[in-house]
Amino acid sequence: MIQFAEFRPKSISRHLLPLLVQTLLQQMQDKFQTMSDQIIGRNILNIMSTRIDDLEKNIADLMTQAGVEEIEGVKEPQVKEGQGS
């Protein structure tokens, strides 16, 4: 990786300057892409988390409307007495 600090302004030739600029632009583009990917990844996780929370709430509401209770520590629903078959 070429760093500008390695060169003194007087020692930069006309042929080297475009290479330095191109390298700097590529480094900037790589950093921007990395940051963009991180932002998109976090956004997707936030969206999915919100959707899962909404789904859990809707399921809990449906279970309440159906008269189904969840026993603590057990995932299988239990039907309240007097309901069901």
PDB file with SEQRES, HELIX, SHEET and CRYST1 records, atoms N, CA, C and O in Angstrom:
SEQRES   1 A   85  MET ILE GLN PHE ALA GLU PHE ARG PRO LYS SER ILE SER          
SEQRES   2 A   85  ARG HIS LEU LEU PRO LEU LEU VAL GLN THR LEU LEU GLN          
SEQRES   3 A   85  GLN MET GLN ASP LYS PHE GLN THR MET SER ASP GLN ILE          
SEQRES   4 A   85  ILE GLY ARG ASN ILE LEU ASN ILE MET SER THR ARG ILE          
SEQRES   5 A   85  ASP ASP LEU GLU LYS ASN ILE ALA ASP LEU MET THR GLN          
SEQRES   6 A   85  ALA GLY VAL GLU GLU ILE GLU GLY VAL LYS GLU PRO GLN          
SEQRES   7 A   85  VAL LYS GLU GLY GLN GLY SER                                  
HELIX    1 AA1 PHE A    4  GLU A    6  5                                   3    
HELIX    2 AA2 PRO A    9  SER A   11  5                                   3    
HELIX    3 AA3 LEU A   16  ALA A   66  1                                  51    
SHEET    1 AA1 2 VAL A  68  GLU A  70  0                                        
SHEET    2 AA1 2 PRO A  77  VAL A  79 -1                                        
CRYST1    1.000    1.000    1.000  90.00  90.00  90.00 P 1           1          
ATOM      1  N   MET A   1       0.846  -1.162   0.000  1.00  0.00           N  
ATOM      2  CA  MET A   1       0.000   0.000   0.000  1.00  0.00           C  
ATOM      3  C   MET A   1       0.903   1.241   0.000  1.00  0.00           C  
ATOM      4  O   MET A   1       1.827   1.347   0.808  1.00  0.00           O  
ATOM      5  N   ILE A   2       0.633   2.147  -0.888  1.00  0.00           N  
ATOM      6  CA  ILE A   2       1.441   3.359  -0.994  1.00  0.00           C  
ATOM      7  C   ILE A   2       0.839   4.432  -0.105  1.00  0.00           C  
ATOM      8  O   ILE A   2      -0.366   4.681  -0.154  1.00  0.00           O  
ATOM      9  N   GLN A   3       1.661   5.058   0.695  1.00  0.00           N  
ATOM     10  CA  GLN A   3       1.223   6.134   1.574  1.00  0.00           C  
ATOM     11  C   GLN A   3       1.876   7.436   1.105  1.00  0.00           C  
ATOM     12  O   GLN A   3       3.046   7.450   0.724  1.00  0.00           O  
ATOM     13  N   PHE A   4       1.110   8.524   1.137  1.00  0.00           N  
ATOM     14  CA  PHE A   4       1.651   9.810   0.737  1.00  0.00           C  
ATOM     15  C   PHE A   4       2.792  10.264   1.642  1.00  0.00           C  
ATOM     16  O   PHE A   4       3.687  10.987   1.204  1.00  0.00           O  
ATOM     17  N   ALA A   5       2.759   9.845   2.886  1.00  0.00           N  
ATOM     18  CA  ALA A   5       3.792  10.274   3.829  1.00  0.00           C  
ATOM     19  C   ALA A   5       5.166   9.743   3.440  1.00  0.00           C  
ATOM     20  O   ALA A   5       6.184  10.261   3.900  1.00  0.00           O  
ATOM     21  N   GLU A   6       5.203   8.714   2.597  1.00  0.00           N  
ATOM     22  CA  GLU A   6       6.480   8.138   2.179  1.00  0.00           C  
ATOM     23  C   GLU A   6       7.217   9.026   1.182  1.00  0.00           C  
ATOM     24  O   GLU A   6       8.406   8.816   0.943  1.00  0.00           O  
ATOM     25  N   PHE A   7       6.552   9.992   0.605  1.00  0.00           N  
ATOM     26  CA  PHE A   7       7.140  10.807  -0.440  1.00  0.00           C  
ATOM     27  C   PHE A   7       7.175  12.274  -0.047  1.00  0.00           C  
ATOM     28  O   PHE A   7       6.268  12.782   0.612  1.00  0.00           O  
ATOM     29  N   ARG A   8       8.214  12.922  -0.454  1.00  0.00           N  
ATOM     30  CA  ARG A   8       8.287  14.367  -0.292  1.00  0.00           C  
ATOM     31  C   ARG A   8       7.733  14.989  -1.571  1.00  0.00           C  
ATOM     32  O   ARG A   8       7.919  14.422  -2.647  1.00  0.00           O  
ATOM     33  N   PRO A   9       7.063  16.131  -1.487  1.00  0.00           N  
ATOM     34  CA  PRO A   9       6.462  16.734  -2.680  1.00  0.00           C  
ATOM     35  C   PRO A   9       7.442  16.911  -3.838  1.00  0.00           C  
ATOM     36  O   PRO A   9       7.050  16.752  -4.994  1.00  0.00           O  
ATOM     37  N   LYS A  10       8.696  17.233  -3.561  1.00  0.00           N  
ATOM     38  CA  LYS A  10       9.668  17.440  -4.643  1.00  0.00           C  
ATOM     39  C   LYS A  10      10.040  16.140  -5.328  1.00  0.00           C  
ATOM     40  O   LYS A  10      10.449  16.143  -6.489  1.00  0.00           O  
ATOM     41  N   SER A  11       9.898  15.011  -4.609  1.00  0.00           N  
ATOM     42  CA  SER A  11      10.320  13.739  -5.186  1.00  0.00           C  
ATOM     43  C   SER A  11       9.202  13.036  -5.961  1.00  0.00           C  
ATOM     44  O   SER A  11       9.443  11.991  -6.566  1.00  0.00           O  
ATOM     45  N   ILE A  12       7.985  13.587  -5.955  1.00  0.00           N  
ATOM     46  CA  ILE A  12       6.878  12.967  -6.685  1.00  0.00           C  
ATOM     47  C   ILE A  12       6.965  13.368  -8.156  1.00  0.00           C  
ATOM     48  O   ILE A  12       6.889  14.548  -8.499  1.00  0.00           O  
ATOM     49  N   SER A  13       7.121  12.385  -8.999  1.00  0.00           N  
ATOM     50  CA  SER A  13       7.230  12.664 -10.432  1.00  0.00           C  
ATOM     51  C   SER A  13       5.838  12.748 -11.058  1.00  0.00           C  
ATOM     52  O   SER A  13       4.835  12.391 -10.440  1.00  0.00           O  
ATOM     53  N   ARG A  14       5.808  13.219 -12.276  1.00  0.00           N  
ATOM     54  CA  ARG A  14       4.538  13.301 -13.006  1.00  0.00           C  
ATOM     55  C   ARG A  14       3.963  11.919 -13.253  1.00  0.00           C  
ATOM     56  O   ARG A  14       2.749  11.774 -13.401  1.00  0.00           O  
ATOM     57  N   HIS A  15       4.802  10.910 -13.300  1.00  0.00           N  
ATOM     58  CA  HIS A  15       4.333   9.551 -13.564  1.00  0.00           C  
ATOM     59  C   HIS A  15       3.828   8.871 -12.287  1.00  0.00           C  
ATOM     60  O   HIS A  15       2.956   8.004 -12.337  1.00  0.00           O  
ATOM     61  N   LEU A  16       4.377   9.270 -11.169  1.00  0.00           N  
ATOM     62  CA  LEU A  16       4.007   8.651  -9.908  1.00  0.00           C  
ATOM     63  C   LEU A  16       2.728   9.242  -9.318  1.00  0.00           C  
ATOM     64  O   LEU A  16       1.986   8.546  -8.625  1.00  0.00           O  
ATOM     65  N   LEU A  17       2.472  10.505  -9.587  1.00  0.00           N  
ATOM     66  CA  LEU A  17       1.308  11.178  -9.017  1.00  0.00           C  
ATOM     67  C   LEU A  17      -0.011  10.497  -9.389  1.00  0.00           C  
ATOM     68  O   LEU A  17      -0.847  10.286  -8.510  1.00  0.00           O  
ATOM     69  N   PRO A  18      -0.227  10.148 -10.660  1.00  0.00           N  
ATOM     70  CA  PRO A  18      -1.490   9.461 -10.990  1.00  0.00           C  
ATOM     71  C   PRO A  18      -1.640   8.122 -10.243  1.00  0.00           C  
ATOM     72  O   PRO A  18      -2.744   7.751  -9.845  1.00  0.00           O  
ATOM     73  N   LEU A  19      -0.537   7.412 -10.061  1.00  0.00           N  
ATOM     74  CA  LEU A  19      -0.578   6.158  -9.330  1.00  0.00           C  
ATOM     75  C   LEU A  19      -0.967   6.394  -7.864  1.00  0.00           C  
ATOM     76  O   LEU A  19      -1.764   5.647  -7.295  1.00  0.00           O  
ATOM     77  N   LEU A  20      -0.401   7.426  -7.275  1.00  0.00           N  
ATOM     78  CA  LEU A  20      -0.733   7.755  -5.888  1.00  0.00           C  
ATOM     79  C   LEU A  20      -2.199   8.153  -5.745  1.00  0.00           C  
ATOM     80  O   LEU A  20      -2.875   7.731  -4.806  1.00  0.00           O  
ATOM     81  N   VAL A  21      -2.683   8.960  -6.672  1.00  0.00           N  
ATOM     82  CA  VAL A  21      -4.086   9.382  -6.633  1.00  0.00           C  
ATOM     83  C   VAL A  21      -5.004   8.183  -6.834  1.00  0.00           C  
ATOM     84  O   VAL A  21      -6.008   8.047  -6.136  1.00  0.00           O  
ATOM     85  N   GLN A  22      -4.667   7.314  -7.780  1.00  0.00           N  
ATOM     86  CA  GLN A  22      -5.468   6.128  -8.034  1.00  0.00           C  
ATOM     87  C   GLN A  22      -5.496   5.223  -6.801  1.00  0.00           C  
ATOM     88  O   GLN A  22      -6.547   4.694  -6.441  1.00  0.00           O  
ATOM     89  N   THR A  23      -4.357   5.049  -6.164  1.00  0.00           N  
ATOM     90  CA  THR A  23      -4.286   4.223  -4.964  1.00  0.00           C  
ATOM     91  C   THR A  23      -5.119   4.827  -3.840  1.00  0.00           C  
ATOM     92  O   THR A  23      -5.848   4.114  -3.150  1.00  0.00           O  
ATOM     93  N   LEU A  24      -5.011   6.133  -3.657  1.00  0.00           N  
ATOM     94  CA  LEU A  24      -5.792   6.805  -2.622  1.00  0.00           C  
ATOM     95  C   LEU A  24      -7.289   6.655  -2.885  1.00  0.00           C  
ATOM     96  O   LEU A  24      -8.053   6.370  -1.963  1.00  0.00           O  
ATOM     97  N   LEU A  25      -7.710   6.842  -4.120  1.00  0.00           N  
ATOM     98  CA  LEU A  25      -9.125   6.691  -4.465  1.00  0.00           C  
ATOM     99  C   LEU A  25      -9.603   5.255  -4.244  1.00  0.00           C  
ATOM    100  O   LEU A  25     -10.725   5.041  -3.785  1.00  0.00           O  
ATOM    101  N   GLN A  26      -8.765   4.278  -4.567  1.00  0.00           N  
ATOM    102  CA  GLN A  26      -9.138   2.874  -4.354  1.00  0.00           C  
ATOM    103  C   GLN A  26      -9.282   2.581  -2.863  1.00  0.00           C  
ATOM    104  O   GLN A  26     -10.206   1.883  -2.447  1.00  0.00           O  
ATOM    105  N   GLN A  27      -8.360   3.119  -2.061  1.00  0.00           N  
ATOM    106  CA  GLN A  27      -8.445   2.929  -0.603  1.00  0.00           C  
ATOM    107  C   GLN A  27      -9.723   3.564  -0.053  1.00  0.00           C  
ATOM    108  O   GLN A  27     -10.394   2.978   0.796  1.00  0.00           O  
ATOM    109  N   MET A  28     -10.053   4.741  -0.531  1.00  0.00           N  
ATOM    110  CA  MET A  28     -11.263   5.419  -0.084  1.00  0.00           C  
ATOM    111  C   MET A  28     -12.503   4.621  -0.494  1.00  0.00           C  
ATOM    112  O   MET A  28     -13.440   4.479   0.291  1.00  0.00           O  
ATOM    113  N   GLN A  29     -12.504   4.106  -1.717  1.00  0.00           N  
ATOM    114  CA  GLN A  29     -13.642   3.319  -2.186  1.00  0.00           C  
ATOM    115  C   GLN A  29     -13.788   2.041  -1.364  1.00  0.00           C  
ATOM    116  O   GLN A  29     -14.905   1.655  -1.020  1.00  0.00           O  
ATOM    117  N   ASP A  30     -12.678   1.383  -1.048  1.00  0.00           N  
ATOM    118  CA  ASP A  30     -12.727   0.166  -0.234  1.00  0.00           C  
ATOM    119  C   ASP A  30     -13.286   0.461   1.154  1.00  0.00           C  
ATOM    120  O   ASP A  30     -14.118  -0.294   1.659  1.00  0.00           O  
ATOM    121  N   LYS A  31     -12.840   1.546   1.771  1.00  0.00           N  
ATOM    122  CA  LYS A  31     -13.332   1.910   3.099  1.00  0.00           C  
ATOM    123  C   LYS A  31     -14.819   2.259   3.046  1.00  0.00           C  
ATOM    124  O   LYS A  31     -15.584   1.871   3.928  1.00  0.00           O  
ATOM    125  N   PHE A  32     -15.220   2.987   2.018  1.00  0.00           N  
ATOM    126  CA  PHE A  32     -16.630   3.344   1.863  1.00  0.00           C  
ATOM    127  C   PHE A  32     -17.485   2.091   1.694  1.00  0.00           C  
ATOM    128  O   PHE A  32     -18.556   1.983   2.290  1.00  0.00           O  
ATOM    129  N   GLN A  33     -17.010   1.138   0.876  1.00  0.00           N  
ATOM    130  CA  GLN A  33     -17.760  -0.102   0.652  1.00  0.00           C  
ATOM    131  C   GLN A  33     -17.888  -0.894   1.941  1.00  0.00           C  
ATOM    132  O   GLN A  33     -18.954  -1.437   2.232  1.00  0.00           O  
ATOM    133  N   THR A  34     -16.812  -0.966   2.718  1.00  0.00           N  
ATOM    134  CA  THR A  34     -16.850  -1.675   3.996  1.00  0.00           C  
ATOM    135  C   THR A  34     -17.855  -1.036   4.945  1.00  0.00           C  
ATOM    136  O   THR A  34     -18.653  -1.732   5.573  1.00  0.00           O  
ATOM    137  N   MET A  35     -17.815   0.287   5.046  1.00  0.00           N  
ATOM    138  CA  MET A  35     -18.750   0.995   5.919  1.00  0.00           C  
ATOM    139  C   MET A  35     -20.185   0.806   5.435  1.00  0.00           C  
ATOM    140  O   MET A  35     -21.095   0.604   6.240  1.00  0.00           O  
ATOM    141  N   SER A  36     -20.382   0.872   4.140  1.00  0.00           N  
ATOM    142  CA  SER A  36     -21.711   0.704   3.560  1.00  0.00           C  
ATOM    143  C   SER A  36     -22.252  -0.689   3.869  1.00  0.00           C  
ATOM    144  O   SER A  36     -23.415  -0.835   4.244  1.00  0.00           O  
ATOM    145  N   ASP A  37     -21.414  -1.709   3.713  1.00  0.00           N  
ATOM    146  CA  ASP A  37     -21.825  -3.078   4.008  1.00  0.00           C  
ATOM    147  C   ASP A  37     -22.201  -3.228   5.482  1.00  0.00           C  
ATOM    148  O   ASP A  37     -23.178  -3.900   5.812  1.00  0.00           O  
ATOM    149  N   GLN A  38     -21.425  -2.604   6.360  1.00  0.00           N  
ATOM    150  CA  GLN A  38     -21.723  -2.681   7.791  1.00  0.00           C  
ATOM    151  C   GLN A  38     -23.054  -2.013   8.112  1.00  0.00           C  
ATOM    152  O   GLN A  38     -23.843  -2.544   8.894  1.00  0.00           O  
ATOM    153  N   ILE A  39     -23.305  -0.865   7.518  1.00  0.00           N  
ATOM    154  CA  ILE A  39     -24.563  -0.146   7.760  1.00  0.00           C  
ATOM    155  C   ILE A  39     -25.741  -0.960   7.253  1.00  0.00           C  
ATOM    156  O   ILE A  39     -26.755  -1.076   7.940  1.00  0.00           O  
ATOM    157  N   ILE A  40     -25.618  -1.519   6.066  1.00  0.00           N  
ATOM    158  CA  ILE A  40     -26.696  -2.326   5.495  1.00  0.00           C  
ATOM    159  C   ILE A  40     -26.930  -3.557   6.356  1.00  0.00           C  
ATOM    160  O   ILE A  40     -28.076  -3.933   6.602  1.00  0.00           O  
ATOM    161  N   GLY A  41     -25.850  -4.191   6.816  1.00  0.00           N  
ATOM    162  CA  GLY A  41     -25.972  -5.375   7.663  1.00  0.00           C  
ATOM    163  C   GLY A  41     -26.686  -5.066   8.962  1.00  0.00           C  
ATOM    164  O   GLY A  41     -27.552  -5.828   9.390  1.00  0.00           O  
ATOM    165  N   ARG A  42     -26.337  -3.967   9.588  1.00  0.00           N  
ATOM    166  CA  ARG A  42     -26.992  -3.574  10.841  1.00  0.00           C  
ATOM    167  C   ARG A  42     -28.458  -3.249  10.600  1.00  0.00           C  
ATOM    168  O   ARG A  42     -29.321  -3.599  11.404  1.00  0.00           O  
ATOM    169  N   ASN A  43     -28.735  -2.577   9.489  1.00  0.00           N  
ATOM    170  CA  ASN A  43     -30.117  -2.204   9.173  1.00  0.00           C  
ATOM    171  C   ASN A  43     -30.971  -3.451   8.962  1.00  0.00           C  
ATOM    172  O   ASN A  43     -32.105  -3.514   9.436  1.00  0.00           O  
ATOM    173  N   ILE A  44     -30.434  -4.434   8.257  1.00  0.00           N  
ATOM    174  CA  ILE A  44     -31.177  -5.666   8.017  1.00  0.00           C  
ATOM    175  C   ILE A  44     -31.443  -6.383   9.339  1.00  0.00           C  
ATOM    176  O   ILE A  44     -32.539  -6.897   9.560  1.00  0.00           O  
ATOM    177  N   LEU A  45     -30.438  -6.417  10.215  1.00  0.00           N  
ATOM    178  CA  LEU A  45     -30.631  -7.056  11.510  1.00  0.00           C  
ATOM    179  C   LEU A  45     -31.691  -6.338  12.326  1.00  0.00           C  
ATOM    180  O   LEU A  45     -32.507  -6.984  12.983  1.00  0.00           O  
ATOM    181  N   ASN A  46     -31.694  -5.015  12.295  1.00  0.00           N  
ATOM    182  CA  ASN A  46     -32.706  -4.243  13.024  1.00  0.00           C  
ATOM    183  C   ASN A  46     -34.102  -4.508  12.474  1.00  0.00           C  
ATOM    184  O   ASN A  46     -35.054  -4.661  13.239  1.00  0.00           O  
ATOM    185  N   ILE A  47     -34.225  -4.562  11.168  1.00  0.00           N  
ATOM    186  CA  ILE A  47     -35.522  -4.825  10.534  1.00  0.00           C  
ATOM    187  C   ILE A  47     -36.015  -6.217  10.903  1.00  0.00           C  
ATOM    188  O   ILE A  47     -37.179  -6.394  11.264  1.00  0.00           O  
ATOM    189  N   MET A  48     -35.127  -7.203  10.813  1.00  0.00           N  
ATOM    190  CA  MET A  48     -35.520  -8.573  11.140  1.00  0.00           C  
ATOM    191  C   MET A  48     -35.889  -8.697  12.615  1.00  0.00           C  
ATOM    192  O   MET A  48     -36.840  -9.398  12.960  1.00  0.00           O  
ATOM    193  N   SER A  49     -35.148  -8.025  13.479  1.00  0.00           N  
ATOM    194  CA  SER A  49     -35.451  -8.055  14.909  1.00  0.00           C  
ATOM    195  C   SER A  49     -36.837  -7.479  15.173  1.00  0.00           C  
ATOM    196  O   SER A  49     -37.605  -8.038  15.956  1.00  0.00           O  
ATOM    197  N   THR A  50     -37.155  -6.371  14.528  1.00  0.00           N  
ATOM    198  CA  THR A  50     -38.472  -5.747  14.683  1.00  0.00           C  
ATOM    199  C   THR A  50     -39.568  -6.677  14.182  1.00  0.00           C  
ATOM    200  O   THR A  50     -40.612  -6.808  14.822  1.00  0.00           O  
ATOM    201  N   ARG A  51     -39.343  -7.314  13.057  1.00  0.00           N  
ATOM    202  CA  ARG A  51     -40.349  -8.235  12.502  1.00  0.00           C  
ATOM    203  C   ARG A  51     -40.567  -9.433  13.421  1.00  0.00           C  
ATOM    204  O   ARG A  51     -41.700  -9.872  13.617  1.00  0.00           O  
ATOM    205  N   ILE A  52     -39.480  -9.961  13.984  1.00  0.00           N  
ATOM    206  CA  ILE A  52     -39.612 -11.095  14.909  1.00  0.00           C  
ATOM    207  C   ILE A  52     -40.384 -10.676  16.148  1.00  0.00           C  
ATOM    208  O   ILE A  52     -41.248 -11.413  16.621  1.00  0.00           O  
ATOM    209  N   ASP A  53     -40.075  -9.491  16.679  1.00  0.00           N  
ATOM    210  CA  ASP A  53     -40.811  -8.986  17.847  1.00  0.00           C  
ATOM    211  C   ASP A  53     -42.298  -8.854  17.535  1.00  0.00           C  
ATOM    212  O   ASP A  53     -43.140  -9.242  18.344  1.00  0.00           O  
ATOM    213  N   ASP A  54     -42.624  -8.308  16.367  1.00  0.00           N  
ATOM    214  CA  ASP A  54     -44.031  -8.168  15.959  1.00  0.00           C  
ATOM    215  C   ASP A  54     -44.697  -9.536  15.821  1.00  0.00           C  
ATOM    216  O   ASP A  54     -45.838  -9.721  16.243  1.00  0.00           O  
ATOM    217  N   LEU A  55     -43.988 -10.484  15.234  1.00  0.00           N  
ATOM    218  CA  LEU A  55     -44.530 -11.827  15.059  1.00  0.00           C  
ATOM    219  C   LEU A  55     -44.805 -12.482  16.409  1.00  0.00           C  
ATOM    220  O   LEU A  55     -45.854 -13.096  16.603  1.00  0.00           O  
ATOM    221  N   GLU A  56     -43.861 -12.353  17.344  1.00  0.00           N  
ATOM    222  CA  GLU A  56     -44.068 -12.919  18.685  1.00  0.00           C  
ATOM    223  C   GLU A  56     -45.282 -12.294  19.368  1.00  0.00           C  
ATOM    224  O   GLU A  56     -46.057 -12.995  20.019  1.00  0.00           O  
ATOM    225  N   LYS A  57     -45.449 -10.986  19.222  1.00  0.00           N  
ATOM    226  CA  LYS A  57     -46.602 -10.304  19.820  1.00  0.00           C  
ATOM    227  C   LYS A  57     -47.899 -10.797  19.188  1.00  0.00           C  
ATOM    228  O   LYS A  57     -48.877 -11.053  19.891  1.00  0.00           O  
ATOM    229  N   ASN A  58     -47.909 -10.930  17.868  1.00  0.00           N  
ATOM    230  CA  ASN A  58     -49.114 -11.403  17.183  1.00  0.00           C  
ATOM    231  C   ASN A  58     -49.459 -12.830  17.594  1.00  0.00           C  
ATOM    232  O   ASN A  58     -50.632 -13.157  17.775  1.00  0.00           O  
ATOM    233  N   ILE A  59     -48.453 -13.674  17.739  1.00  0.00           N  
ATOM    234  CA  ILE A  59     -48.703 -15.051  18.180  1.00  0.00           C  
ATOM    235  C   ILE A  59     -49.258 -15.062  19.591  1.00  0.00           C  
ATOM    236  O   ILE A  59     -50.201 -15.797  19.885  1.00  0.00           O  
ATOM    237  N   ALA A  60     -48.676 -14.245  20.473  1.00  0.00           N  
ATOM    238  CA  ALA A  60     -49.175 -14.166  21.853  1.00  0.00           C  
ATOM    239  C   ALA A  60     -50.622 -13.678  21.877  1.00  0.00           C  
ATOM    240  O   ALA A  60     -51.439 -14.195  22.638  1.00  0.00           O  
ATOM    241  N   ASP A  61     -50.941 -12.685  21.046  1.00  0.00           N  
ATOM    242  CA  ASP A  61     -52.324 -12.182  20.965  1.00  0.00           C  
ATOM    243  C   ASP A  61     -53.276 -13.272  20.472  1.00  0.00           C  
ATOM    244  O   ASP A  61     -54.371 -13.436  21.011  1.00  0.00           O  
ATOM    245  N   LEU A  62     -52.859 -14.010  19.453  1.00  0.00           N  
ATOM    246  CA  LEU A  62     -53.696 -15.092  18.927  1.00  0.00           C  
ATOM    247  C   LEU A  62     -53.897 -16.192  19.955  1.00  0.00           C  
ATOM    248  O   LEU A  62     -54.994 -16.737  20.083  1.00  0.00           O  
ATOM    249  N   MET A  63     -52.845 -16.516  20.685  1.00  0.00           N  
ATOM    250  CA  MET A  63     -52.957 -17.541  21.721  1.00  0.00           C  
ATOM    251  C   MET A  63     -53.924 -17.081  22.808  1.00  0.00           C  
ATOM    252  O   MET A  63     -54.721 -17.878  23.304  1.00  0.00           O  
ATOM    253  N   THR A  64     -53.863 -15.812  23.181  1.00  0.00           N  
ATOM    254  CA  THR A  64     -54.770 -15.267  24.195  1.00  0.00           C  
ATOM    255  C   THR A  64     -56.208 -15.328  23.697  1.00  0.00           C  
ATOM    256  O   THR A  64     -57.105 -15.734  24.437  1.00  0.00           O  
ATOM    257  N   GLN A  65     -56.432 -14.930  22.454  1.00  0.00           N  
ATOM    258  CA  GLN A  65     -57.779 -14.966  21.883  1.00  0.00           C  
ATOM    259  C   GLN A  65     -58.316 -16.390  21.796  1.00  0.00           C  
ATOM    260  O   GLN A  65     -59.519 -16.610  21.937  1.00  0.00           O  
ATOM    261  N   ALA A  66     -57.430 -17.358  21.566  1.00  0.00           N  
ATOM    262  CA  ALA A  66     -57.849 -18.753  21.443  1.00  0.00           C  
ATOM    263  C   ALA A  66     -57.977 -19.433  22.797  1.00  0.00           C  
ATOM    264  O   ALA A  66     -58.434 -20.573  22.882  1.00  0.00           O  
ATOM    265  N   GLY A  67     -57.575 -18.734  23.860  1.00  0.00           N  
ATOM    266  CA  GLY A  67     -57.662 -19.313  25.190  1.00  0.00           C  
ATOM    267  C   GLY A  67     -56.557 -20.306  25.476  1.00  0.00           C  
ATOM    268  O   GLY A  67     -56.721 -21.187  26.319  1.00  0.00           O  
ATOM    269  N   VAL A  68     -55.453 -20.182  24.799  1.00  0.00           N  
ATOM    270  CA  VAL A  68     -54.319 -21.087  24.974  1.00  0.00           C  
ATOM    271  C   VAL A  68     -53.297 -20.404  25.866  1.00  0.00           C  
ATOM    272  O   VAL A  68     -52.999 -19.222  25.696  1.00  0.00           O  
ATOM    273  N   GLU A  69     -52.756 -21.169  26.831  1.00  0.00           N  
ATOM    274  CA  GLU A  69     -51.727 -20.630  27.716  1.00  0.00           C  
ATOM    275  C   GLU A  69     -50.422 -21.365  27.462  1.00  0.00           C  
ATOM    276  O   GLU A  69     -50.417 -22.514  27.020  1.00  0.00           O  
ATOM    277  N   GLU A  70     -49.336 -20.702  27.741  1.00  0.00           N  
ATOM    278  CA  GLU A  70     -48.041 -21.352  27.662  1.00  0.00           C  
ATOM    279  C   GLU A  70     -47.562 -21.607  29.087  1.00  0.00           C  
ATOM    280  O   GLU A  70     -47.487 -20.681  29.895  1.00  0.00           O  
ATOM    281  N   ILE A  71     -47.238 -22.864  29.395  1.00  0.00           N  
ATOM    282  CA  ILE A  71     -46.721 -23.198  30.716  1.00  0.00           C  
ATOM    283  C   ILE A  71     -45.274 -22.727  30.776  1.00  0.00           C  
ATOM    284  O   ILE A  71     -44.517 -22.922  29.825  1.00  0.00           O  
ATOM    285  N   GLU A  72     -44.885 -22.104  31.896  1.00  0.00           N  
ATOM    286  CA  GLU A  72     -43.528 -21.584  32.032  1.00  0.00           C  
ATOM    287  C   GLU A  72     -42.504 -22.675  31.800  1.00  0.00           C  
ATOM    288  O   GLU A  72     -42.614 -23.767  32.358  1.00  0.00           O  
ATOM    289  N   GLY A  73     -41.522 -22.388  30.988  1.00  0.00           N  
ATOM    290  CA  GLY A  73     -40.435 -23.321  30.730  1.00  0.00           C  
ATOM    291  C   GLY A  73     -40.774 -24.377  29.695  1.00  0.00           C  
ATOM    292  O   GLY A  73     -39.896 -25.141  29.294  1.00  0.00           O  
ATOM    293  N   VAL A  74     -42.025 -24.443  29.249  1.00  0.00           N  
ATOM    294  CA  VAL A  74     -42.437 -25.428  28.261  1.00  0.00           C  
ATOM    295  C   VAL A  74     -42.951 -24.687  27.041  1.00  0.00           C  
ATOM    296  O   VAL A  74     -43.755 -23.762  27.156  1.00  0.00           O  
ATOM    297  N   LYS A  75     -42.477 -25.101  25.868  1.00  0.00           N  
ATOM    298  CA  LYS A  75     -42.864 -24.411  24.641  1.00  0.00           C  
ATOM    299  C   LYS A  75     -44.220 -24.871  24.102  1.00  0.00           C  
ATOM    300  O   LYS A  75     -44.864 -24.137  23.353  1.00  0.00           O  
ATOM    301  N   GLU A  76     -44.665 -26.089  24.475  1.00  0.00           N  
ATOM    302  CA  GLU A  76     -45.919 -26.591  23.942  1.00  0.00           C  
ATOM    303  C   GLU A  76     -47.098 -25.894  24.605  1.00  0.00           C  
ATOM    304  O   GLU A  76     -47.132 -25.791  25.831  1.00  0.00           O  
ATOM    305  N   PRO A  77     -48.070 -25.410  23.827  1.00  0.00           N  
ATOM    306  CA  PRO A  77     -49.222 -24.720  24.409  1.00  0.00           C  
ATOM    307  C   PRO A  77     -50.154 -25.691  25.120  1.00  0.00           C  
ATOM    308  O   PRO A  77     -50.267 -26.856  24.737  1.00  0.00           O  
ATOM    309  N   GLN A  78     -50.807 -25.205  26.141  1.00  0.00           N  
ATOM    310  CA  GLN A  78     -51.790 -25.978  26.885  1.00  0.00           C  
ATOM    311  C   GLN A  78     -53.148 -25.311  26.713  1.00  0.00           C  
ATOM    312  O   GLN A  78     -53.248 -24.085  26.737  1.00  0.00           O  
ATOM    313  N   VAL A  79     -54.182 -26.107  26.543  1.00  0.00           N  
ATOM    314  CA  VAL A  79     -55.538 -25.572  26.383  1.00  0.00           C  
ATOM    315  C   VAL A  79     -56.139 -25.424  27.777  1.00  0.00           C  
ATOM    316  O   VAL A  79     -56.000 -26.311  28.620  1.00  0.00           O  
ATOM    317  N   LYS A  80     -56.817 -24.281  28.016  1.00  0.00           N  
ATOM    318  CA  LYS A  80     -57.476 -24.068  29.307  1.00  0.00           C  
ATOM    319  C   LYS A  80     -58.630 -25.039  29.457  1.00  0.00           C  
ATOM    320  O   LYS A  80     -59.213 -25.480  28.467  1.00  0.00           O  
ATOM    321  N   GLU A  81     -58.958 -25.370  30.692  1.00  0.00           N  
ATOM    322  CA  GLU A  81     -60.068 -26.293  30.958  1.00  0.00           C  
ATOM    323  C   GLU A  81     -61.364 -25.731  30.389  1.00  0.00           C  
ATOM    324  O   GLU A  81     -61.637 -24.533  30.467  1.00  0.00           O  
ATOM    325  N   GLY A  82     -62.138 -26.621  29.824  1.00  0.00           N  
ATOM    326  CA  GLY A  82     -63.430 -26.211  29.284  1.00  0.00           C  
ATOM    327  C   GLY A  82     -63.336 -25.764  27.832  1.00  0.00           C  
ATOM    328  O   GLY A  82     -64.355 -25.416  27.235  1.00  0.00           O  
ATOM    329  N   GLN A  83     -62.158 -25.765  27.259  1.00  0.00           N  
ATOM    330  CA  GLN A  83     -61.990 -25.378  25.863  1.00  0.00           C  
ATOM    331  C   GLN A  83     -61.324 -26.518  25.117  1.00  0.00           C  
ATOM    332  O   GLN A  83     -60.675 -27.370  25.724  1.00  0.00           O  
ATOM    333  N   GLY A  84     -61.476 -26.533  23.849  1.00  0.00           N  
ATOM    334  CA  GLY A  84     -60.830 -27.572  23.043  1.00  0.00           C  
ATOM    335  C   GLY A  84     -61.702 -28.802  22.969  1.00  0.00           C  
ATOM    336  O   GLY A  84     -62.895 -28.738  23.264  1.00  0.00           O  
ATOM    337  N   SER A  85     -61.097 -29.973  22.560  1.00  0.00           N  
ATOM    338  CA  SER A  85     -61.902 -31.174  22.379  1.00  0.00           C  
ATOM    339  C   SER A  85     -61.786 -32.138  23.493  1.00  0.00           C  
ATOM    340  O   SER A  85     -62.417 -33.195  23.463  1.00  0.00           O  
TER     341      SER A  85                                                      
END                                                                             
